[in-house]
Amino acid sequence: MKTVNIHEAKTHLSRLVEEAAKGEAFVIAKAGKPMVKVVPLEEAPKKKRRAGFLKGYASVPDDFDTMFAKEIEEMFYGK
């Protein structure tokens, strides 16, 4: 594992973070004394979505595509 001093880490932070994100962990040291270890984050596993898990809790009316058509038409064109 690579060790870099604080000044070098500040100067090259973007590059070091990109390397760490790719799996190359490193240590930041101050006056030769290791202070912190930078490692990549592990992505949380995505939960699988279950299709139909709300089945029976809601329903779509048969006239859904024409609901309130008369009222909407009256709003635009008047009676």
Secondary structure, DSSP 8 states (H G I E B T S, - for coil): -EEEEHHHHHHTHHHHHHHHHTT--EEEEETTEEEEEE------------TTTTBTTB---TTGGGTTHHHHHHHHH--
